[in-house]
Amino acid sequence: MIKHYILNLNPTAKHEWDRCILRDPLTAKRPDFSRLIAEAVGADTGSYLISINIEVQVLEQAAVPQAEQLSLSFPEVAVPTQMREAA
């Protein structure tokens, strides 16, 4: 059984549960591995000693957008200063 998921890693996330997120690419739901394993084993009642082999292949990596620094150029404006004369 081959399944595809989207892995999002963010080591600077505020909450620990947001640092590593695995989601289904079509539904965006988090995978229920117990249900997937139960489907692979079958519907017979009982306890099973199972072996699970996990092989990870990176199919595509989306680039993380870099924070852009905008340089704003302001033209120099001469502001005339007027002096008040004391009356």
HUWOBEL-V478571 format. One record per residue. PHI is phi as a letter, one per 30 degrees, with the letter a starting at -180 (999 if undefined). PSI is psi in degrees with one decimal (* if undefined). OMEGA is omega in degrees with one decimal (999 if undefined). Layout:
BEGIN
phi:PHI psi:PSI omega:OMEGA
phi:PHI psi:PSI omega:OMEGA
END
This chain:
BEGIN
phi:999 psi:123.1 omega:177.5
phi:c psi:126.8 omega:178.0
phi:b psi:148.2 omega:177.5
phi:c psi:138.7 omega:-179.7
phi:b psi:160.1 omega:173.4
phi:c psi:124.9 omega:179.0
phi:c psi:126.0 omega:178.2
phi:c psi:116.7 omega:178.9
phi:c psi:127.5 omega:178.3
phi:b psi:86.0 omega:-175.8
phi:d psi:-14.5 omega:-179.7
phi:c psi:11.7 omega:179.6
phi:d psi:149.1 omega:-177.3
phi:d psi:-41.8 omega:-177.7
phi:c psi:144.7 omega:-177.6
phi:e psi:-37.4 omega:-177.4
phi:d psi:-11.3 omega:176.5
phi:c psi:-0.9 omega:-176.8
phi:d psi:-28.6 omega:-179.9
phi:b psi:108.0 omega:-175.9
phi:b psi:129.1 omega:177.1
phi:c psi:126.0 omega:-176.2
phi:b psi:152.2 omega:173.9
phi:d psi:132.0 omega:-176.2
phi:d psi:-21.5 omega:-178.8
phi:c psi:-39.9 omega:-175.5
phi:c psi:-15.1 omega:-176.3
phi:i psi:13.1 omega:177.1
phi:d psi:153.8 omega:175.5
phi:d psi:138.8 omega:-175.8
phi:d psi:143.8 omega:175.4
phi:c psi:92.2 omega:-174.6
phi:d psi:-33.0 omega:178.2
phi:d psi:-43.0 omega:179.8
phi:d psi:-41.6 omega:179.5
phi:d psi:-40.6 omega:179.0
phi:d psi:-40.4 omega:178.4
phi:d psi:-38.5 omega:177.2
phi:d psi:-38.0 omega:-179.3
phi:d psi:-34.3 omega:-178.3
phi:d psi:-41.3 omega:-178.5
phi:k psi:-177.4 omega:-173.5
phi:c psi:3.1 omega:-177.8
phi:d psi:133.8 omega:178.0
phi:d psi:141.8 omega:177.6
phi:l psi:175.8 omega:176.0
phi:c psi:140.6 omega:-174.8
phi:b psi:138.0 omega:167.3
phi:c psi:117.1 omega:-174.5
phi:b psi:159.0 omega:173.9
phi:c psi:133.7 omega:-179.4
phi:b psi:128.2 omega:178.3
phi:c psi:119.0 omega:179.2
phi:c psi:121.1 omega:176.4
phi:c psi:125.4 omega:-177.0
phi:c psi:127.0 omega:174.2
phi:b psi:125.7 omega:176.3
phi:d psi:115.1 omega:-178.6
phi:d psi:-32.9 omega:180.0
phi:a psi:143.9 omega:177.1
phi:b psi:123.4 omega:177.8
phi:d psi:134.4 omega:179.9
phi:d psi:140.1 omega:176.8
phi:d psi:126.2 omega:-179.6
phi:d psi:130.0 omega:178.6
phi:d psi:146.4 omega:176.6
phi:d psi:122.2 omega:-178.0
phi:d psi:139.5 omega:174.2
phi:c psi:121.0 omega:179.2
phi:c psi:132.2 omega:176.2
phi:c psi:118.0 omega:179.7
phi:c psi:128.3 omega:178.2
phi:c psi:123.8 omega:178.5
phi:c psi:128.4 omega:177.9
phi:d psi:145.4 omega:179.1
phi:d psi:133.0 omega:-178.9
phi:b psi:127.6 omega:177.7
phi:d psi:121.0 omega:179.5
phi:c psi:114.1 omega:-179.5
phi:d psi:136.0 omega:176.8
phi:c psi:130.9 omega:179.6
phi:c psi:133.1 omega:179.2
phi:c psi:134.8 omega:176.6
phi:d psi:140.1 omega:175.9
phi:c psi:138.0 omega:178.3
phi:d psi:132.8 omega:-177.5
phi:d psi:* omega:999
END
